[in-house]
Amino acid sequence: MSVPADKKKIVDLLNEIIEMEVSGVMRYLHYALMIKGPNRIPIVKWFHDQANEGYAHASLIGEKITAYGGHPSLKVTPVPETKTHKVLDILAESLEFEEKTLAKYRELLTHVGDDVALEELIRGQVRLETEHCEEVRKMLDVNH
């Protein structure tokens, strides 16, 4: 089934997002596995929660892609291996990733047109991603 031209941009952006969300699953699982030290347990749990949430987001976005007549991408946005596994460094990487994902959701929001359901879905994701960025900034003790 082909996607109408006016929906192609939306499907393309949704596919970029699903690639980022699946990447987040891999990223956060890796981070959880690499955390060492006395504060490991709560941080590992937080990263596992982030990975599970990324999976849920990818599933939600994939469903929307197929609802638009598209085909969900099998690509994964590459996760750089920095070989730095200190908690603050990982959190800084996490913040950068969350900010890029938030920007992609915001970009999609400008293309939703009169599709109220898609707009509400994306606004919800923007809220969640914004909250993630705020939480990581608090953990890093930085304000933006």
KEKE-3310 file (N, C-alpha, C; in steps of 0.2 Angstrom, whole numbers, plus 5000, padded with zeros to 4 digits):
npx = (5004:5003:5009:5000:5005:5004:5005:5017:5028:5025:5025:5039:5045:5040:5046:5059:5058:5055:5066:5075:5069:5070:5084:5086:5082:5092:5103:5100:5099:5112:5119:5114:5119:5133:5135:5144:5148:5144:5132:5124:5112:5100:5102:5104:5091:5084:5089:5085:5071:5070:5074:5063:5053:5056:5055:5041:5037:5042:5034:5021:5023:5026:5014:5006:5013:5009:4996:4995:4998:5010:5027:5035:5052:5066:5078:5091:5095:5112:5121:5133:5149:5157:5166:5166:5161:5157:5145:5140:5145:5138:5125:5126:5127:5115:5106:5109:5105:5091:5087:5089:5079:5068:5068:5065:5052:5046:5048:5040:5027:5025:5020:5008:4995:4978:4975:4970:4971:4984:4991:4988:4994:5008:5010:5009:5020:5030:5029:5032:5046:5051:5050:5059:5071:5072:5072:5085:5093:5092:5098:5110:5113:5112:5105:5094)
npy = (4994:5011:5027:5042:5057:5069:5063:5057:5064:5065:5051:5048:5056:5050:5038:5041:5045:5032:5025:5032:5030:5016:5015:5021:5012:5002:5010:5014:5001:4997:5007:5004:4992:4995:5003:5006:5006:5013:5019:5012:5004:5012:5020:5011:5005:5016:5018:5006:5007:5018:5012:5003:5012:5018:5007:5006:5018:5016:5006:5012:5023:5015:5009:5020:5023:5012:5014:5025:5020:5017:5009:5003:5007:4997:5001:5007:5021:5025:5021:5029:5023:5028:5024:5029:5027:5033:5039:5053:5057:5048:5052:5065:5061:5055:5066:5074:5065:5064:5077:5078:5069:5075:5087:5081:5076:5088:5094:5085:5089:5101:5097:5090:5095:5094:5083:5078:5067:5063:5074:5076:5064:5067:5078:5074:5065:5075:5081:5071:5069:5081:5081:5071:5077:5087:5080:5074:5085:5089:5079:5080:5092:5104:5119:5124)
npz = (5000:4995:5002:5003:4995:5003:5016:5017:5022:5035:5038:5035:5045:5057:5055:5057:5070:5076:5074:5082:5095:5096:5096:5108:5117:5116:5119:5133:5139:5137:5145:5158:5160:5161:5172:5187:5204:5221:5220:5211:5210:5210:5199:5189:5189:5184:5171:5166:5166:5157:5145:5144:5142:5130:5122:5123:5117:5104:5099:5100:5091:5079:5077:5073:5062:5053:5053:5045:5033:5031:5032:5046:5050:5050:5054:5066:5075:5076:5090:5099:5105:5118:5126:5139:5155:5166:5178:5177:5164:5156:5159:5153:5140:5138:5140:5129:5119:5122:5120:5106:5102:5107:5099:5086:5088:5090:5078:5070:5075:5069:5057:5057:5054:5052:5059:5073:5082:5080:5083:5096:5101:5098:5105:5118:5118:5117:5129:5138:5133:5136:5150:5153:5149:5158:5170:5168:5168:5181:5188:5183:5188:5182:5174:5161)
capx = (5000:5007:5007:4998:5011:5003:5006:5024:5033:5023:5028:5046:5047:5038:5051:5065:5057:5055:5073:5078:5066:5073:5091:5086:5081:5099:5107:5099:5101:5120:5121:5112:5124:5139:5135:5147:5149:5140:5125:5123:5106:5094:5103:5102:5084:5081:5090:5080:5064:5070:5074:5056:5049:5058:5051:5033:5036:5043:5028:5016:5025:5025:5007:5004:5016:5005:4989:4996:4999:5018:5030:5040:5059:5070:5085:5092:5100:5118:5123:5141:5152:5162:5171:5166:5155:5156:5138:5139:5146:5133:5119:5127:5126:5108:5103:5110:5100:5084:5086:5088:5073:5063:5068:5062:5045:5043:5048:5034:5022:5023:5017:5002:4989:4971:4975:4970:4974:4991:4993:4988:4999:5014:5011:5010:5027:5034:5028:5037:5053:5053:5051:5065:5077:5072:5075:5092:5097:5092:5103:5117:5113:5112:5099:5094)
capy = (5000:5017:5032:5048:5062:5073:5060:5055:5068:5062:5044:5049:5059:5045:5033:5044:5044:5025:5023:5035:5026:5009:5017:5023:5005:4999:5015:5014:4995:4997:5011:5001:4987:4998:5007:5003:5010:5012:5021:5008:5001:5016:5022:5005:5004:5021:5016:5000:5011:5022:5007:5000:5017:5018:5001:5007:5023:5014:5002:5017:5026:5010:5008:5026:5023:5008:5018:5030:5016:5016:5003:5005:5006:4992:5004:5010:5027:5022:5023:5029:5020:5033:5020:5032:5024:5037:5041:5060:5057:5044:5056:5070:5058:5054:5072:5075:5060:5066:5083:5077:5066:5080:5091:5077:5076:5095:5095:5082:5093:5106:5094:5086:5097:5094:5076:5079:5062:5063:5080:5074:5059:5070:5083:5069:5063:5081:5082:5066:5070:5087:5079:5067:5082:5091:5076:5072:5091:5089:5074:5083:5098:5110:5122:5127)
capz = (5000:4995:5006:4999:4996:5009:5022:5016:5026:5042:5039:5036:5052:5062:5055:5060:5077:5078:5074:5088:5101:5096:5098:5115:5120:5116:5123:5140:5141:5138:5151:5164:5161:5162:5178:5192:5210:5226:5219:5205:5210:5208:5192:5184:5188:5180:5164:5163:5165:5151:5140:5143:5140:5123:5118:5122:5112:5098:5098:5099:5084:5074:5076:5070:5055:5049:5053:5040:5027:5030:5034:5051:5048:5054:5056:5072:5075:5079:5097:5099:5110:5120:5131:5145:5158:5172:5178:5175:5157:5153:5159:5149:5133:5138:5139:5122:5115:5124:5117:5099:5101:5108:5093:5081:5090:5089:5070:5067:5077:5064:5050:5059:5050:5056:5062:5080:5086:5079:5086:5104:5103:5098:5111:5124:5118:5118:5136:5141:5132:5140:5157:5153:5149:5164:5175:5167:5170:5188:5190:5182:5192:5177:5172:5154)
cpx = (5004:5004:5005:5004:5010:5005:5013:5028:5031:5026:5035:5048:5045:5043:5058:5064:5058:5062:5077:5076:5069:5081:5091:5085:5088:5103:5106:5100:5109:5122:5119:5117:5131:5140:5139:5147:5144:5133:5122:5115:5100:5095:5102:5095:5081:5083:5086:5073:5064:5070:5067:5052:5050:5055:5044:5032:5037:5037:5022:5017:5024:5018:5004:5007:5011:4998:4989:4997:5006:5020:5036:5047:5062:5077:5085:5097:5106:5119:5130:5143:5158:5167:5171:5160:5154:5148:5137:5140:5141:5126:5120:5125:5118:5104:5103:5105:5093:5082:5085:5081:5067:5062:5064:5054:5042:5043:5041:5028:5020:5020:5010:4995:4983:4970:4975:4973:4981:4994:4994:4993:5006:5015:5012:5018:5032:5034:5033:5044:5055:5054:5057:5071:5077:5074:5082:5096:5097:5097:5110:5118:5115:5106:5100:5088)
cpy = (5006:5022:5038:5053:5066:5070:5057:5058:5066:5056:5044:5051:5053:5039:5035:5043:5037:5023:5026:5032:5020:5010:5018:5017:5002:5004:5014:5007:4995:5001:5008:4995:4989:5002:5003:5008:5009:5014:5017:5006:5006:5019:5017:5004:5010:5020:5011:5003:5015:5017:5004:5005:5018:5013:5003:5013:5021:5010:5007:5021:5021:5009:5014:5026:5018:5011:5023:5027:5015:5010:5005:5003:5001:4995:5007:5015:5024:5025:5023:5026:5024:5030:5024:5030:5027:5039:5048:5060:5053:5048:5062:5067:5057:5060:5074:5071:5063:5072:5083:5074:5071:5085:5087:5077:5083:5096:5091:5086:5098:5103:5090:5088:5097:5087:5077:5074:5062:5069:5079:5069:5062:5075:5079:5067:5069:5082:5077:5067:5076:5085:5075:5072:5085:5086:5074:5079:5091:5084:5076:5090:5104:5113:5125:5130)
cpz = (5000:5000:5002:5000:5002:5016:5022:5021:5034:5043:5040:5043:5057:5061:5058:5068:5080:5079:5080:5094:5101:5098:5105:5119:5121:5120:5130:5143:5142:5144:5157:5165:5163:5168:5184:5198:5215:5225:5213:5205:5207:5201:5187:5183:5184:5173:5162:5162:5159:5145:5139:5140:5132:5119:5117:5117:5105:5095:5096:5092:5078:5072:5072:5063:5051:5049:5047:5033:5026:5033:5039:5049:5053:5056:5063:5072:5079:5086:5098:5105:5112:5124:5138:5149:5165:5172:5175:5167:5154:5153:5155:5141:5133:5137:5132:5118:5116:5120:5109:5098:5102:5102:5087:5082:5088:5081:5068:5069:5072:5057:5051:5056:5055:5059:5070:5084:5086:5083:5094:5106:5103:5103:5117:5124:5119:5125:5139:5140:5135:5147:5158:5153:5155:5170:5174:5169:5177:5191:5189:5185:5188:5175:5165:5153)
residu = (MET:SER:VAL:PRO:ALA:ASP:LYS:LYS:LYS:ILE:VAL:ASP:LEU:LEU:ASN:GLU:ILE:ILE:GLU:MET:GLU:VAL:SER:GLY:VAL:MET:ARG:TYR:LEU:HIS:TYR:ALA:LEU:MET:ILE:LYS:GLY:PRO:ASN:ARG:ILE:PRO:ILE:VAL:LYS:TRP:PHE:HIS:ASP:GLN:ALA:ASN:GLU:GLY:TYR:ALA:HIS:ALA:SER:LEU:ILE:GLY:GLU:LYS:ILE:THR:ALA:TYR:GLY:GLY:HIS:PRO:SER:LEU:LYS:VAL:THR:PRO:VAL:PRO:GLU:THR:LYS:THR:HIS:LYS:VAL:LEU:ASP:ILE:LEU:ALA:GLU:SER:LEU:GLU:PHE:GLU:GLU:LYS:THR:LEU:ALA:LYS:TYR:ARG:GLU:LEU:LEU:THR:HIS:VAL:GLY:ASP:ASP:VAL:ALA:LEU:GLU:GLU:LEU:ILE:ARG:GLY:GLN:VAL:ARG:LEU:GLU:THR:GLU:HIS:CYS:GLU:GLU:VAL:ARG:LYS:MET:LEU:ASP:VAL:ASN:HIS)
# end
